[in-house]
Amino acid sequence: MINTSSKNIARELLRIPVIVAALGYMVDMYDLFLFSINRVSSLKSLHLPGEKLLEDGIMLLNLQMAGMLIGGIFWGIMGDKKGRLSVLFGSILIYSIANIGNGFVTTITQYAVLRFIAGFGLAGELGAGITLVTEILPRERRGYGTTLVATVGIMGALLAYFVSHLFDWRTAYFIGGGLGLILMVLRVRVFESGMFLKLKEKNIKRGDVIKLFNNKTRLLKYVNSILIGIPIWFVIGILLTFSPEFGQAMGLDQPVDAGKAVTLAFAAQVLGNLTSGFLSQYLQNRKKVILLFILSSFSLVIVYLLVPLHTTILFYLLCTCLGFCSGYWTLFITVAAELFGSDLRATVATTVPNFVRGSVIPLTMLFAMVKNYVGIIYGALVVGVLSFAIAIIALVFLEETFKKDINYVEEE
C-alpha cells in the first residue's frame, strides 16, 4: 500500500503551479536545443558553405546565450519586483513569438536577431518556475518539486529531437512557438507565491541587485553558485553541440549526428536529474551529490577526449553517460535559490542558470582560440579541465542548504 507520506508528496507535487512550471521548462528546453539539433540543416538551407557551419553556428549560439544573459538579469529583477507570475507570462510570450519568427528566416542576419530575442525570452522561465516551486512547497519537499520541474523540462529536448525528425526545421520552430502560446492559457490558473505576497504587503524593497555586490559574503555565494554549473554547459555547449566535428577528428567509422548525440544525452539527463534529486533528499545533503556528479562527469570527459573510441556506437554511449552525469542541473539551481532571501531569490534563481548558459560564450571563444594551436581534441581538454577545476573549488566554499529556512530577507 502507498503510505500517507507518499500520498502527501504526490498531492503537493501535482499542484497547478508545480505542473505549469514543469511544462514551461519543457517548452524552454525544446527551443533551446532545437537550434543545436537543427544547426547544420538550417544553416545549409540558408546556403552557407560547409566551412562556415561551425563558425556561424558558434556565432548564433553565442548570440542566443547573450540574449539569455541580458534576459536573465531583466527577468530576475522583474520576478522580485513585480512577482514570479509576471515573469512566467512575459518570458513565454516573447520566446513563443521569436520561435515562430525563426521559422520564417531567409538570411543569417535575421536568424541571428531572432536567436538573440528567443534567448532573452527563454531566460525568465526556469528561474521563475524554480523560485515559485521552492516557495510554495515545505522545505522537506522542495527537492522533489524542483526535481519534477527538471525532469519534465529535459523532456523538451527529447521532444525537439523527435519533432525535428518528423518535420523540417522551420515547422519545428512553429510547433515550439505554438506550444508556448498554448501553455499561456494554462497559466491563468497559477497563483502567486505566498512569500512574495507577504513581502509585497510589507513594502519591502525587492530585486535590489546592488545587494549582491555590496556585501562580500553574498557576492562570493552568488559567484560560486554560478561556477559550480559551468561543467554542465561545457559538456552541452561544446562536446555535444559540436559532436560531428569531434567525431570527425576522432576518425570514427561513421559521421556523428548532433541531434542524436544531444537527444541521447538529454534522455539520460532525465534519469540523472531524478537520481541527483532523490539522492540529495535521501542523504539530506546537496553538496555531496553535486560533487559526485561533477567528478563522474569529469572522468567521462577524459574518456571522451583521450580514449580511442573508433565506432559511433561507443561515441553515442559515451554521450549518453555524459548526459546522466550532467543531471545535477536543477539541483545546483535549487541550491542557488535556497542560498538567498525572498527579496532576491527570483533574481538569483533566474540569473544564475542564465550566466551558466552564457558561460558558453567565453568557453567557445577560448576553445576556438586554443584549438588553433593544439587541435580540436586538446583544445577541448584545456577548456574542460579549467571548467571542472573552477567548479570544484567553488563548491567547496558553498554552504549546505538542504535544511535551510528560506523565509527571510537579505540584510541591507
Secondary structure, 3 states (H helix, E strand, C coil): CCCHHHHHHHHHHCCHHHHHHHHHHHHHHHHHHHHHHHHHHHHHHCCCCCCHHHHHHHHHHHHHHHHHHHHHHHHHHHHHHCCHHHHHHHHHHHHHHHHHHHCCCCCHHHHHHHHHHHHHHHCCHHHHHHHHHHHHCCCCCHHHHHHHHHHHHHHHHHHHHHHHHHCCHHHHHHHHHHHHHHHHHHHHHCCCCHHHHHHHHCCCCCCCHHHHCCCHHHHHHHHHHHHCCHHHHHHHHHHHCCHHHHHHHHCCCCCCCHHHHHHHHHHHHHHHHHHHHHHHHHHCCHHHHHHHHHHHHHHHHHHHHHCCCCCHHHHHHHHHHHHHHCCCHHHHHHHHHHHCCCCCHHHHHHHHHHHHHHCHHHHHHHHHHHHHHHHHHHHHHHHHHHHHHHHHHHHHCCCCCCCCCCCCCCCC
